[in-house]
Amino acid sequence: MPLGIDPKVDFAFKLVFGSPDHTRVTIHFLNAVLNLPQPITDVEILNPIQGQDRSEDKLVVLDVLAADSAGRRFNVEMQTTLPVDLPKRLTYYNCLNYIRQLRAGEAYYELRPAISICVLDRVLFSDVPEVHLSFRLRCDQRDLIFHDDLVFHTLELPKYQASSHNVETLAPLEKWLYFLKRAEYLEAAEIAAQLVDAEFREAAGVLEMISQSPEDRQFYEARMKFLHDEEARLIAARTEGREEGREEGREEGREEGREEGATKGRVVGKIQMLQEILGDAVASESVLLAMELKELSQELSELQLRLRDR
C-alpha cells in the first residue's frame, strides 16, 4: 500500500528533516543541496518538535533550524503557497539566524554563515528553468563576493519532472526532489528499491510512522487541511483584491487603488511575520486584508511594541 503521506506537508517535512532522531537524513539532504567542498558530518537540530508542542495552535512555525560542527546555521522550510513578499521574509529570517549567534561582548569574527533553504511547491522565478537557484552577496561591477555569510537556496519542485526511470543514476539532490514529489504515492519497499541510500529508507520510515500513528496522522491531516484552506484563502484574497482594485479604479482612479493595495500588502506581510516571531497564531491574509489600513497600522504598532519589550 502506498505511504499516503505527502512529505511536502510541513508537519511531515519537519519530522523527516528536523528530528534529532533522524539527523542522518538532515545531513544527507543538506549535503545534496549545498554540495560543499567539505561535506557536513554532523548537525544539531535547534528547534525539534516536542511532545507538548503537538497542538494545532502551537504548530505554526515548522521550519527546520540546525547547526553543524563548524557553527553554520541552517534554516530549511517547505512552502506549498507563495506568501506575501516571500524573498523579503526569507532574507529577514536568515538575517535573524545570523545576528542571533552573537551574545553581548562577542566579536564579529565569531559569526558563522547563515544558510536558508526554501523548498517550494510553487514557482517563484518563472523566467528561468532551473529548479535549484542559489543567491549570495555579490558585487554589481565585478565577479566579487562581498562575503559568504548570507546564502539563500530555492528549490522549485514544479519545475522538476519526476520519472521512475533510472532513479538510481540521479544526483543526490535529484533523488531528494524525486522523493518529495513521489513518496506519497509509493510503498516503502518501492522507495527502498529505487533510492538505495539508507537515508531515503529512513525518511520513508518516518512517513510510514506518521501513517501508522493516530496522533501524528491527526496532526498531519490537520496541517494538510490548514494548508489547503490557506491556499483557497490566498486565491480568494487575490481575486477579491483584483475586483476591489477594479472598483476603486473606476471610482477613485487606478493608481490610487494600486498604491493603497500595495501599502496594505506590505503591512499585512509585516504583521504575519511578527505574529510568527512572537509565537502568535498567524492571521490569514484574507482576514487581514479585510481590515482598514488604519486598523492594520495599529495592529502592527502593537506587535512591534511587544517585540521590543521581550
C-alpha positions as CSV (number, residue, x, y, z in Angstrom):
1,M,0.0,0.0,0.0
2,P,1.3,3.5,-0.8
3,L,2.6,5.5,2.1
4,G,-0.2,8.1,1.6
5,I,1.8,10.8,3.5
6,D,3.0,13.8,1.5
7,P,6.4,14.9,2.7
8,K,5.6,18.4,1.4
9,V,3.1,18.9,4.2
10,D,5.1,21.0,6.7
11,F,4.4,18.7,9.7
12,A,5.7,15.7,7.8
13,F,8.6,17.7,6.3
14,K,9.6,18.7,9.9
15,L,9.5,15.2,11.2
16,V,11.6,13.9,8.2
17,F,14.2,16.6,8.1
18,G,14.1,18.2,11.5
19,S,14.1,15.4,14.0
20,P,17.1,14.7,16.4
21,D,16.4,11.0,15.8
22,H,17.0,11.3,12.1
23,T,19.9,13.7,11.7
24,R,21.4,11.4,9.2
25,V,18.6,12.4,6.8
26,T,19.1,16.1,7.6
27,I,22.9,15.8,6.8
28,H,22.3,13.9,3.6
29,F,19.8,16.5,2.4
30,L,22.0,19.5,3.3
31,N,25.0,18.0,1.6
32,A,22.9,17.2,-1.5
33,V,21.7,20.9,-1.7
34,L,24.8,22.7,-0.7
35,N,27.5,20.5,-2.3
36,L,30.2,21.9,-0.1
37,P,33.9,21.2,-0.6
38,Q,33.9,19.6,2.9
39,P,30.7,17.7,3.5
40,I,28.7,18.2,6.6
41,T,29.3,15.3,9.0
42,D,27.0,16.2,12.0
43,V,24.2,18.5,12.8
44,E,22.2,19.6,15.9
45,I,18.5,20.3,15.4
46,L,17.9,23.5,17.3
47,N,14.1,23.5,17.3
48,P,12.7,19.9,17.4
49,I,9.0,19.3,17.8
50,Q,8.5,18.3,21.4
51,G,5.6,16.2,22.6
52,Q,3.9,19.1,24.3
53,D,4.1,21.1,21.1
54,R,1.7,18.8,19.2
55,S,-1.4,21.0,19.3
56,E,-2.8,23.0,16.3
57,D,-2.3,26.4,18.0
58,K,1.4,25.6,18.6
59,L,2.3,24.0,15.2
60,V,2.7,27.4,13.5
61,V,6.5,27.6,12.9
62,L,7.6,24.4,11.3
63,D,10.9,25.4,9.7
64,V,13.9,23.3,10.5
65,L,16.7,25.1,12.4
66,A,20.0,23.3,12.6
67,A,23.7,23.9,13.2
68,D,26.8,21.9,12.2
69,S,30.1,21.4,14.0
70,A,31.6,24.4,12.1
71,G,28.9,26.6,13.6
72,R,27.0,27.3,10.4
73,R,23.3,27.8,10.9
74,F,20.7,26.3,8.6
75,N,17.1,27.3,8.1
76,V,15.1,24.8,6.0
77,E,11.5,25.4,5.2
78,M,8.8,23.9,3.0
79,Q,6.3,26.3,1.3
80,T,3.2,25.0,-0.5
81,T,1.9,28.5,-1.1
82,L,3.6,31.8,-2.1
83,P,3.3,34.1,1.0
84,V,3.4,37.8,0.5
85,D,6.9,39.1,-0.1
86,L,8.5,35.6,0.3
87,P,12.0,36.7,-0.7
88,K,11.9,39.5,1.9
89,R,10.6,37.0,4.5
90,L,13.5,34.6,3.7
91,T,16.0,37.4,4.0
92,Y,14.6,38.6,7.3
93,Y,14.7,35.2,8.9
94,N,18.1,34.3,7.6
95,C,19.5,37.6,9.0
96,L,17.9,36.8,12.3
97,N,19.6,33.4,12.2
98,Y,22.9,35.3,11.6
99,I,22.7,38.0,14.2
100,R,21.3,35.8,17.0
101,Q,24.6,33.9,17.0
102,L,26.3,36.7,18.9
103,R,25.9,37.4,22.6
104,A,26.8,40.7,24.2
105,G,30.5,41.4,24.1
106,E,31.3,38.8,21.4
107,A,33.4,39.7,18.4
108,Y,32.0,39.8,14.8
109,Y,34.7,37.3,13.7
110,E,32.8,34.7,15.6
111,L,29.8,34.9,13.3
112,R,29.3,31.8,11.1
113,P,27.4,31.6,7.8
114,A,23.6,31.5,7.9
115,I,22.1,29.4,5.1
116,S,18.5,29.5,4.1
117,I,17.0,26.6,2.0
118,C,13.4,27.1,0.8
119,V,11.6,24.2,-0.9
120,L,8.7,25.5,-2.9
121,D,5.7,23.6,-4.3
122,R,5.1,26.8,-6.4
123,V,7.2,28.6,-9.0
124,L,8.8,31.8,-7.6
125,F,11.1,32.5,-10.6
126,S,9.1,31.8,-13.7
127,D,11.6,33.4,-16.1
128,V,14.3,30.8,-15.6
129,P,14.1,26.9,-16.0
130,E,16.5,26.0,-13.2
131,V,14.9,24.0,-10.3
132,H,17.8,24.9,-7.9
133,L,18.9,28.5,-7.5
134,S,21.4,29.9,-5.0
135,F,22.0,33.6,-4.0
136,R,24.6,35.4,-2.1
137,L,26.0,39.0,-1.7
138,R,27.9,39.8,-4.8
139,C,29.5,42.9,-6.5
140,D,27.5,44.5,-9.3
141,Q,30.6,45.6,-11.3
142,R,32.9,42.6,-10.8
143,D,32.7,38.9,-10.1
144,L,33.4,39.5,-6.5
145,I,31.7,38.1,-3.4
146,F,31.2,40.6,-0.6
147,H,31.1,37.7,1.9
148,D,29.7,34.2,2.0
149,D,27.9,34.5,5.4
150,L,24.4,35.0,4.0
151,V,23.3,32.4,1.4
152,F,19.9,31.5,0.1
153,H,18.8,28.4,-1.9
154,T,15.4,27.8,-3.5
155,L,14.2,24.5,-4.9
156,E,11.1,24.9,-7.1
157,L,9.5,21.4,-7.3
158,P,7.0,22.2,-10.1
159,K,10.0,22.6,-12.4
160,Y,11.3,19.1,-11.7
161,Q,9.8,16.4,-13.9
162,A,9.9,13.2,-11.7
163,S,10.4,10.0,-13.6
164,S,10.8,6.5,-12.2
165,H,13.3,5.6,-15.0
166,N,16.9,5.2,-13.9
167,V,16.3,6.8,-10.5
168,E,19.4,5.1,-9.2
169,T,21.6,7.2,-11.6
170,L,20.3,10.6,-10.4
171,A,22.4,13.0,-8.5
172,P,21.7,13.1,-4.7
173,L,19.7,16.4,-5.0
174,E,17.5,15.0,-7.8
175,K,16.9,11.9,-5.7
176,W,15.5,14.2,-2.9
177,L,13.4,16.1,-5.4
178,Y,12.0,12.7,-6.6
179,F,11.3,11.7,-3.0
180,L,9.5,14.9,-2.2
181,K,7.3,14.6,-5.3
182,R,6.7,10.9,-5.4
183,A,7.0,9.3,-1.9
184,E,3.3,9.8,-1.1
185,Y,2.4,7.5,-4.0
186,L,5.0,4.8,-3.4
187,E,5.3,1.9,-0.9
188,A,8.2,1.9,1.5
189,A,9.6,-1.1,-0.3
190,E,9.5,0.7,-3.7
191,I,11.3,3.7,-2.3
192,A,14.0,1.4,-0.8
193,A,14.4,-0.3,-4.2
194,Q,14.6,2.9,-6.2
195,L,16.6,5.0,-3.8
196,V,19.1,2.7,-2.3
197,D,20.8,5.1,0.1
198,A,20.0,4.3,3.7
199,E,18.8,7.9,4.3
200,F,15.9,7.5,1.9
201,R,14.8,4.3,3.6
202,E,15.0,6.2,6.9
203,A,13.0,9.1,5.5
204,A,10.3,6.7,4.1
205,G,10.2,5.0,7.6
206,V,9.3,8.4,9.1
207,L,6.4,8.8,6.7
208,E,5.3,5.3,7.5
209,M,5.4,6.0,11.2
210,I,3.2,9.1,10.6
211,S,0.7,7.0,8.7
212,Q,0.5,4.4,11.5
213,S,0.4,6.8,14.5
214,P,-3.1,8.0,15.2
215,E,-1.8,11.1,16.9
216,D,0.7,12.0,14.1
217,R,-1.8,11.2,11.5
218,Q,-4.3,13.5,13.1
219,F,-1.8,16.4,13.2
220,Y,-0.7,15.7,9.6
221,E,-4.3,15.8,8.4
222,A,-5.0,19.0,10.4
223,R,-2.0,20.7,8.8
224,M,-2.9,19.4,5.3
225,K,-6.4,20.9,5.8
226,F,-5.0,24.2,7.0
227,L,-2.6,24.4,4.0
228,H,-5.5,23.7,1.6
229,D,-7.7,26.3,3.3
230,E,-4.9,28.8,3.3
231,E,-4.3,28.3,-0.4
232,A,-8.0,28.8,-1.0
233,R,-8.0,32.0,1.1
234,L,-5.0,33.3,-0.8
235,I,-6.7,32.7,-4.1
236,A,-9.9,34.3,-2.8
237,A,-8.0,37.3,-1.4
238,R,-6.2,37.8,-4.7
239,T,-9.4,37.5,-6.7
240,E,-11.2,39.9,-4.2
241,G,-8.2,42.2,-4.3
242,R,-8.4,42.4,-8.1
243,E,-12.1,43.0,-8.0
244,E,-11.7,45.7,-5.4
245,G,-8.9,47.2,-7.3
246,R,-11.0,47.4,-10.4
247,E,-13.9,49.0,-8.5
248,E,-11.6,51.5,-6.8
249,G,-10.0,52.2,-10.1
250,R,-13.4,53.1,-11.6
251,E,-14.4,55.2,-8.6
252,E,-11.2,56.8,-7.5
253,G,-8.6,56.1,-10.2
254,R,-6.5,53.0,-10.8
255,E,-3.3,54.5,-9.4
256,E,-4.7,55.3,-6.0
257,G,-6.2,51.9,-5.7
258,R,-2.9,50.2,-6.6
259,E,-1.0,52.3,-4.1
260,E,-3.4,51.6,-1.2
261,G,-3.4,47.9,-2.1
262,A,0.4,47.7,-2.2
263,T,0.6,49.6,1.2
264,K,-1.9,47.2,2.8
265,G,0.0,44.2,1.4
266,R,3.3,45.4,2.9
267,V,1.6,46.0,6.3
268,V,-0.1,42.6,6.2
269,G,3.2,40.9,5.5
270,K,4.9,42.6,8.4
271,I,2.0,41.7,10.8
272,Q,2.2,38.0,9.8
273,M,6.0,38.0,10.2
274,L,5.8,39.5,13.7
275,Q,3.0,37.2,14.7
276,E,5.2,34.2,13.7
277,I,8.2,35.6,15.6
278,L,6.1,36.2,18.8
279,G,4.6,32.7,18.6
280,D,1.1,34.0,18.0
281,A,-1.4,32.3,15.7
282,V,-0.7,33.8,12.3
283,A,-3.8,35.5,10.9
284,S,-4.8,34.6,7.4
285,E,-4.1,37.1,4.6
286,S,-7.8,37.3,3.7
287,V,-8.8,38.3,7.3
288,L,-6.1,41.0,7.5
289,L,-6.8,42.4,4.0
290,A,-10.5,42.8,5.1
291,M,-9.3,45.3,7.8
292,E,-8.9,49.0,7.2
293,L,-5.4,50.3,6.7
294,K,-5.7,52.3,10.0
295,E,-6.6,49.2,11.9
296,L,-3.7,47.3,10.3
297,S,-1.2,50.0,11.2
298,Q,-2.4,50.0,14.8
299,E,-2.1,46.2,15.0
300,L,1.4,46.4,13.5
301,S,2.4,49.1,16.1
302,E,1.2,46.9,19.0
303,L,3.2,43.9,17.7
304,Q,6.3,45.9,17.3
305,L,6.0,47.2,20.8
306,R,5.6,43.7,22.2
307,L,8.7,42.6,20.2
308,R,10.8,45.5,21.7
309,D,9.6,44.6,25.2
310,R,10.6,40.9,25.0
